C-alpha cells in the first residue's frame, strides 16, 4: 500500500510539473515546449521507429562504432563498474556494453516509465544475475542514484547524442553535475553527433514517411490527454531545419492558422506561421565537445568514431 501511495504521489507531482512547464513555455515570446515530454508511451514507440529509418543515421552509426570498438570501450569503463545510464531506450546499446563490461550493478534512469520498465525487464531476462536498479526520473534534475555501496568505479553512460538536446550552457551544467555524481575516480561515456553536411542533417529530421512529424505532433496529443488541452494537430505542421550559426537542428510546430488553444484554464493565441519550438539537437566537432567537457571537470581520454565519421563516442575521465 505504501509503495502504491508513493507511486500515485509521484505521478501527481510529475503531472503538476508537466503542466507548469507547458504553461511557462507557451507564455514565452518564442513559444516552446521541453523535449523531455515527447516520451510518453506512444512518443517512445515513435522514437524507436525513427531510429530505424533510412534517413536517421545516428543510431546505426553509434551501434556500428560500438560493435567495432566494444572491447576498448569495455576496458575503458572497467570490468565490474557501477554503470548508470541516462535514457535506456530499447536497450540495444546497453546490452552490448553490459555483455562486454559485466558491471556490478546497472542503474537505468528514464523520464518515461514505460520505456524504463520495458528496457529493465528485457535486460533482466538477458542478464538474470545482474543487479538492476531502475530509477524513474528526470536526469536534468538532482536525483538520488542507488550505487553508494556498489563496487567498481562509477561510469555514466549517456548514448544517442541526447546531450545535443541541451544548450551548451545546459550541457555544461549537466556535465558538472555528472562529474559530482561519478566522483574523483569516475568516468563517462557520451555519444555526440558530429557536425556534417547540411543535406544529411535535414533528411534525418524530415523523413519521407513522416514519422518524425508524427513524433513532434504527438506532444500536442499528450498535452490534450494529460493536461486538458484542446490542440488540433491538423492545425499545425512539423518544421525542422539546421541553424548553422548556432550549430543545431531546430524542431518546431508551426501554426497553419490564427487560433487560440487551451491548456487547462490557460489560453494562448497563435498567429498563422507562428511556431512552438519543441527541440534542439546541437552538433559538435570533437574539439568543441572536449573543450566543453574539460570546463566541466572531465578529460577527453578516449574517442571512437564510426566508419563514416558521422558520430562520436567520447570516453571522459574525471579530472
Phi, psi and omega in degrees: 000317180297320180296317179296321178298316179296322180297315180294321179296317178297321179297318179295317179296320179297318179294320179296320179292319177303310180300314180299316181293321180293313180297318179297316181294321181284349178271352181286155175304314168262102183302143184209154175228137181293131183294342180298340181274002171299331200263059162281188184301313181291320179299320178296319178295319179295322179294321176298324176294320177302318183298339179265000183287149178302319185285336188270094186284332191303317183295314180297318182296318181292318178297320180297315181291327179292317180295325181288321189245017189300325179302312180292322179296316179295321178296323178296314180298318180097125180299134180081016179292164170268106189262121179246125181240130175263114179079081188279342178056225182274002173073010180298312180291322178301316182300317179299316182290320180295318179301321185275319187269340181047064182295156177286332178206148178235125183239095174279138180236128181208147178280339179266112181298320181297312180296319182298307185288329175295314180294317181297320180294318179298317181289326178297322177292322182285325183233076187297338181267355182279131174284116180245123182236087184289138179237115177273112182182175181261110185290351176281353177245159179302132180228148173269115182259122188279067178229017187306320184254010181287139177287162179085159180285155180278131179230122175267129177251122185226081187274182169077008184058029175298333178298338177292343177286346180266146171295161178305323178293318177293320179297320178298314179297320179296315179296322177297317178296321178294321177301319177293324181295317185276339178082181188293337179259003189279176183209173180214139171246118186227127177276134184224126176283135185269156173294142186199189181303132185297324180298322178294319178295315182300316181296324183295333183249007177222060187293152185295331182278350179077019181290319178296322176298317178296321178298315180295312182291335180298335177300323177293320178297323178294319178298318177301313187289317189264335186240008180070035177279167178228036176295141171250111188300330180293346178271005179230154174230148177287137178217123178226138181207162179265120176268095188298315180302328180263354177065042184212148164282137173244137173246137180225159165248118187257130179289128179279339187219168169287129185203162172240137180235155182237141171231100188064237180267352181274141180235146183221138179259141176231138176269158175303130181087350177286144186241157169250118183280117187254336183198147165246151172223094183286143177246139184234149163281164178301316183294320179298316183288322178298322178294319178299315181295320181296320179296338181264001177102018178240144173257133176286096187271320182226158178212131176233136181237152172285172185300326183269358180069034181267332191218146182235144168244118182264131171261109184252140176241144180297135177275000000 
